[in-house]
Amino acid sequence: MSIINNNGDSNIEMRGRLPAWSTRHSLAHRPLGSDYRGVEIPQVKAGDWPSIAVASYACGFNYPRSQCAYDAAPGGSLASVYHLTEVRDDADQPEEVCTKVFVPRKDPRIPSVCWVWKSSNFQERESYDMLGITYESHPHLQRILMPGSRLGWPLRKDYVVPDFYELQDAYRIGTEAKLKAILPLANSVSFYLILCGR
């Protein structure tokens, strides 16, 4: 089955159930080919993602093997990637699909699919924590790896590492600087006290 993208051009041929369903229901998507194992990779719009997620579940993709995100290019878009697998009792080679949702760097928003797959909860939180992608209607969207006081998104390619990370690091750095300034004086005073027998 040939997939038609938004420009009306026929590109890559995809044969999976999910791309076929998306085409049949006129949901805009773009085929990105397949990975080294032959898993199809459709790109969907953020607004269409809830409908496609429900369709994925209805098509039998009942297990989100992983959800991750990455920075496509410095200053470019961010991508949220969902690796979906059909888990059955007698499946030797379960069918898989890798759906990518690209969003702009400025105000990146994607609808959460925690209500479809509960296991995507922590994975979406990690993507929020590392790249700043906001998953709308997520039940508990907050940082999961970094402290809540942390500024910025560490896995973005334009991220600038601060001189210190947390308040206790700033205190430790300040204390070490003071000790380095006092240490020569402290050594000479203690040497003087030892010489005087005190």
N, C-alpha and C positions, 0 to 999 in steps of 0.2 A: 504494500500500500504506500503510495507516494504522499508525502506530507506537504501541504501548501503553507508557506509562511505568510507573514503580514503583507509582504510586497506582492504576493500572488505568484511568486516563483516556486517552481517545484524543485526541491533540493535533494535531500538524502532520503532514501527509501527506508522506512521503519515498519516492522511487521508485528510489533508487540500489541497486546490488548489495550494498554493504556493510551498510546498514541492513536490507535484506531478509534477508541472511544472519544478522545479529545477532538479528533477531526470530525467525527459523526455529529458531535454536539456543538460544533463551531467555536470551540475554545481556542484562542490564539496560542500557538506554541511553535517552537522552532526546533527541529532536530539538530543535535550537535554531534551526531554519529554514534559510535559505540566505543567502549573501552577495550582493553586488550583481551578481555574474556568474552566479548560479544554482548555485553550488557548495554542496552540502548540508553541514550542520554537525551531526553527532551528538555528544552528550556521553556519555562512557563512564566507568565506575568504574575506579579505579586497579587493582583486583584482576582485572578482566576485560580490561585493556588488552593483556597478552601474547597472549591468544587472539584478540582482535580484530585485533591487528597481524599475526599469522600469516594470519588469514582475509583481511586486506587484501592481503597479498602474493599469496596464492593466487587472489584475485579479479582480479589483474593490476595492482594498484597497486605497481609495482616501483620507483618513484622517490619518495623523500621530498623534495619540492621545498624545504621548509623546516621547521624545528622551532624554535619560540620559546616564550617563557613571559611571563606578565604577572601583575601584582597586580590582582585584580579590584576590590578596595575596601580602604581602610585598615582593618586589623584583620580583613578578610574572607579568603576563600580565594585560593589561587594557582592559576593555570591553565597547563598545558603544552599547546601546540597543535602538531599535526602536519598539514602540508599534503601530502597524498599524491596522486601523479599516475600515471596509466597511460601509460607510454611505449611506443609501437609505431612501426614504420617508416613506416606509411602514415597516421598519425593527424594530421588537420588540427586537430581540436578534441579533445584527449585528455580522458578523463573524470578528474575530480578529486573529492576528498573532503577535508574539513577536520575532523579529529577533535580534540575537546577533552577533556582529563582534568583535573578540578578536584580539588585536595587541600587539606586544612586548613593554615592557617598554622603551627600548632604541629606540628612533626615531619612536614613534607611529604615523602612517599615515593611514588615511581612506579617500577614495574619498567622497566628499560632495554630498549630494542629494538635495541641495537647488533648483536645476533646475527641480527636480521632484515634490517636495513638498516645496513650498515657506515658509511654517510655520516652517520648521526645521531650519531656519536661526538663530534665537536667541538661540534655544536649542543647536545647534552645537557650537555656540560661548561660551555658558556657560560650555559645556563639555571641550572645549579648555581652558577656563579660570581656571577651577577648577582642571583638571587632565593633561592638556598639550597634548591632542590628537589633532594632526594637521589634519584638514579636507581639503584635497587638492581640489583646484578650488572653494573654498568658496568665495563668492563675497566680504566679508568684515570681514575676520577672525582677530579679535583682542579681547582683554579683554573686558568683558561686566559688570562684577561685581566688580572686583578688579581694582585698579589704574594701568595704563600702566607701572609705574615704579616698580611694585611689582615683586619680584623674586620668582621663585618656583611655585609649584602647590599644593594648600592647601588641597585637598582631597586625595592626594596620601598617602598611609599608611606609607611611609618612609619619609614624610615631617617633617622637623625640624622647629619649630616655632622660628622666630628670636626674639631678645630682644626688638626690636622696629620695627614698620611696615613702617612708612613713615618718611620723613624728618621732618615734623612738630612734630611728636611724639618724634624723637630724640632731637629736640630743646626743647620741653616741659620737657622731662626727664632731660636734661642738666640744664635747668632753675630751676627746682625743687631742684636739687642737690645743686645748688649755693644758693638758698634761704634757704635751711636747714642749710648750713654752715654760712650764714650771720645772720639768724634770732636771735640766742642768743645775738649776738653783737648788733643788731638793737634794741632789747628789752631793753638792759641795757642802751644804749645811750638815747632812748626815755624816760626811767625812770629817767635818770640823768637830761635831759632837763626839765621834769615835776617838779622835785625837785628844780631845780634852777629857776623855774618860767618863763622859756622861751618858 
